[in-house]
């Protein structure tokens, strides 16, 4: 139970709490408007100070603000039937200051600082609170609770004092809370086997590793390190076939001392044959041209010469023109000489082509003989080159085989993890069956709250066993207006307060900031306060709520409800810089 939150800051307004319902109000000043809110009054700051005193992280916390870091904040609690006051400052957050007598009474290990004050380490303080409020081992060293993915005091207590980040879904108490965290801690609070959720997170961790390895195998940071069995098998088959061919070639290879001489001879023959072929191409083109010229070379007819001379006679009337017979005889002699010369050139080219073909045939026969002699053999450096190729392929083949084994292992591991998931789901189902009474208690607790809150809606607490672990869902039927999501959180928190009290003794307090009721119908807010008060009274605990005073005054509470009796003596306000919790404003 929380009795008080105080500070040695002179302007700080101490807040005192009692058993049952406690309503901490913030008054609205006449100057307040839509642009001036009461966020600076300090309602939410009380929640932050509570977490700080219960071992929360100091860096970036409210008490670590430069305006507050030099001051000590105190919390007075009833723990295990013993009243204890602790102090903590952001300047030295690793120490929780406790009086010597209180430490002895609670068996809390204490040390003494240079000024004579006694303190417990913050880690021991959290472990002690986990043991006292939730039945965790103290110390946890050497137990299952000392391992990763186990219930912790800070995660457990956050369901009983939710911050702003924990007001979006019933299961989570922060925006970045991982599934394993809420699965493990909710299972513990409800008395279920939380180790199933922890082991499932181990499976998820291995699955994430497999995913990263597969990404690497497809061109990520490790390149083609692994691959898949299906992808690697054909590569191995091809590599083995290539290696077999090279092994055969190496085993049958003969080293010839004159290999270079003969190979040079074969290369020279090939070069000469190519030169002859290039020359033949040019000769054949010339021969074709000459043969076409022989066909086209003919004397002009008499009529053509006659027309030519007539044209000359017209154009050159004063020029002496030979007689037609003389010109015709001269032209025939020119054409005869031209044809004779063309025929000689054709005969020469034809003879040259024949000689080239004979020389090419001789060279081809010589080259073929050399190649037959060299077949199956070669120079020593050629053998070394073959052996080098074989060594590289065998190295690649060895690497492929290792990758194949790794791929088989990974794919086998994936199958193994699927089996692990199935086995864990079966364990979870068996646990839910074995602890049916605990499930019924939680389901009935949520169901009763929903019935008292709504006349026109029904709802249920659905606890399931899935491949991904335990599920905890509150489903209120109907539209989602009127702050239904926030009411679902209220229902779960109240059920956890009751169930944890039965299972572990429980913290016996539940703290709700006014933000939980943003957008909630005022009738449901009034019902929530009444139900919270009844539950706190039944458990001998307390339900603490912060509200704006104008909202509280409008709530349709029952006529026999004593409004003033449940209001904390300290009332905060936004009227003036000194009216808030700390007595001054700071950014």
C-alpha positions, 0 to 999 in steps of 0.5 A: 500500500502507498501511504505518502509521496514527499520531498525535501524540496521546500515547495513540494506539496506532499500527497497522503493516501489512505486505504480504499478509493483515493481521488487526487484532484486538480482544480481549474482556475478561472483563467483556464481555457482551451489553450491553457490546460492543467497539465502543469498541475502535476497529476501525472507527475505523482505517477512518475514519482511513484515509478521513480521510488519503485526503482524505475530508470533514473535517466530521462525521468522527471526527477532527473530534471535539472530543477529537481535533481538535487532534491530527494523524493520519499515514498512511504509504503506498507510492505509485508505488514511493515511501514517503511519510508525510502528516499531516492535522488536523481543525483545518486539513483543507484541508492535507495535510502532506508532507515536502519531499523526498517531495513532490519525489520524487512531483512533488506540488505543495507550499506552505509554511505560516508554521511552515515545514511543507510541504503540498499542498492536499487537492484536489491530494492527491486528484487525485494519488492518483486519478492514482497509484492509478487512472490518472486524469489529473493534473491533471484540469482541461480533461479529461473527468474535470473534468466532472459525472458522471465517475469520482473518486478518492473514489468509486473508493477507497471500493470498497476501504475500505467504510464501514458504509453500503456493506455493503448491496449490492455496487454501492454504497459508501454508502446515498445513492449515486446510480445514475450514481455506481456505474455510472460508477465500476464501469465505469471500474474494470472497463475499460469505457466509463464515458462511456455511463453519464455521458451517460445521467445527462445524459438522466435529468437532462433527463427529470427537468426534463421531469417537473417542467415537466409537473407545473407545466403541470398546476397546479404552481408555473407554473400552466397554462404549458404543457399538452399538444398534445392539450389545447391544440389544441381550446382554440386552435380555439375561441379562433380561432372566437370571434376570427373572429366578433368580427372580423366584428362589429367590421368591420360595426359602424356608430356611430349618433349617436342610438344612446343615445336610440333604445336608451332608447326601446326600453328604455322600450317594453319596460318599459311592455310588462312593466308592462302584462303584470303588470297584465293578470295581476292583471285576469285573476285578478279577472275569473276570480273575478267570473265564478265569483261570477256562477255561484255567486250564486243564491237559496235554495229555498223549503224552505231558507227554511222550515227556517231559520224553523222553527229561528228559531221554536224558538230564539226563540219570543218573537220576531216573525217576518215572514211568509214571502212578505215575506222571500222577496221581499226576498232575491230583490231583494238577489241581483238587485242583487248580480248586476247589480253583478258584471256591470258589473265584468266588463264594465269589466275586459274593456274594460280588458284589451282596451285594454291589449292594444292599447297593448301591441301599439302599444309592441311595434311601436314597439320592433321598429322601433327595434331594426330601425333599431339592428341592425348599429350602436351607440354608439361605446363599444359599438364600443370594448367589442367591440374590447376583447373582440377584443383579449383573445381575440387575446391569449389565442390568441397565448398558447395558440399559444406554449404549443402550440409549447412543448408540441410542443417538450417532447413532441418532446424526450421523444421525442428523449430516448427515442431517446437512451436507445435509442442509449446502450443500443446503444452500451453493448451494442457496448462490452460486445461490443468489450471482451468480454475485460475482461468475461470477466476480471471474470466469471471472477474472481468465479466463482473466488471463489464456487467456492472459498467454496462447495461446494454453491452456484453463482453468477455475475457478471452484467454487463448493458446496460439502458435505464437503463445498465450493470448489475452483479449478483452472483447466488449461488444458493440461500437468502439465509441465512448472510450471502450478501449480504455474501459477494457484496460480498466477491466483487465487491471482490476482483474489483475489486482484481484488475481495477483492478490490470490496468487502472490499476495499482490501489491494491493494498490492500483493507480490510474491516471486521468488520461485513462478516462479520456473520451470515456462516458462520464457514467462509466467513469462513475461506475469505474470509481464505485467498482474500484472502491468496492474492490479495494475495500474487499482486498484491504488495498487502495485504488488511486485515481487522478482527475480534473475537479470539474470532471469529478463534480459532474460524475453521476455517482450514487447518492450514498457515495461520499464524494469528499471522503475519498478526495486526497487532502492535497489538491493541485491547481493550475492557478499560479506558478506555485499551485502545482505539485512542485510549487513552481513551473519548469519546462 
